[in-house]
Amino acid sequence: QVQLVESGGGLVQAGGSLRLSCAASGRTFSTYAMGWFRQAPGKEREFVADISWSGGAIVYADSVKGRFTISRDNAKKMVYLQMNSLKPEDTAVYYCAAGIDPVDYWGKGTLVTVSS
């Protein structure tokens, strides 16, 4: 069992930055690929980025490539999403996920609002 708690969301102006954090519990955290997804108002949840258990393989959605950086610290059981050059279209609830395709566990999400 893995429990995930996101933090770091908030209101930011376009062009600004935010760093999301995901705190995980559970002894098997380091064996999971971890990821971030987001869901904008009125839209389906979409993939943002994922990172392998070792951190050696990372994938980004085209819409965030070059602006967002995912990382993890297995010793601290943490996953991060550094978001730079934010755009209004990045406004969404951001969810941390354990296990990718399929996702085994979801966090409850943190809201990111980017004003123009």
Secondary structure as the mmCIF struct_conf table of DSSP 4:
data_model
#
loop_
_struct_conf.conf_type_id
_struct_conf.id
_struct_conf.beg_label_comp_id
_struct_conf.beg_label_asym_id
_struct_conf.beg_label_seq_id
_struct_conf.end_label_comp_id
_struct_conf.end_label_asym_id
_struct_conf.end_label_seq_id
STRN STRN1 GLN A 3 SER A 7
STRN STRN2 GLY A 10 GLN A 13
TURN_TY1_P TURN_TY1_P1 ALA A 14 GLY A 15
STRN STRN3 LEU A 18 SER A 25
BEND BEND1 GLY A 26 GLY A 26
TURN_TY1_P TURN_TY1_P2 ARG A 27 THR A 28
HELX_RH_3T_P HELX_RH_3T_P1 PHE A 29 THR A 31
BEND BEND2 TYR A 32 TYR A 32
STRN STRN4 MET A 34 GLN A 39
TURN_TY1_P TURN_TY1_P3 PRO A 41 GLY A 42
BEND BEND3 LYS A 43 LYS A 43
STRN STRN5 GLU A 46 ILE A 51
TURN_TY1_P TURN_TY1_P4 TRP A 53 SER A 54
BEND BEND4 GLY A 55 GLY A 55
STRN STRN6 ILE A 58 TYR A 60
TURN_TY1_P TURN_TY1_P5 ASP A 62 ARG A 67
STRN STRN7 PHE A 68 ASP A 73
TURN_TY1_P TURN_TY1_P6 ASN A 74 LYS A 77
STRN STRN8 MET A 78 MET A 83
BEND BEND5 SER A 85 SER A 85
HELX_RH_3T_P HELX_RH_3T_P2 PRO A 88 ASP A 90
STRN STRN9 ALA A 92 ALA A 98
BEND BEND6 GLY A 99 PRO A 102
STRN STRN10 TYR A 105 TRP A 106
STRN STRN11 THR A 110 SER A 115
#
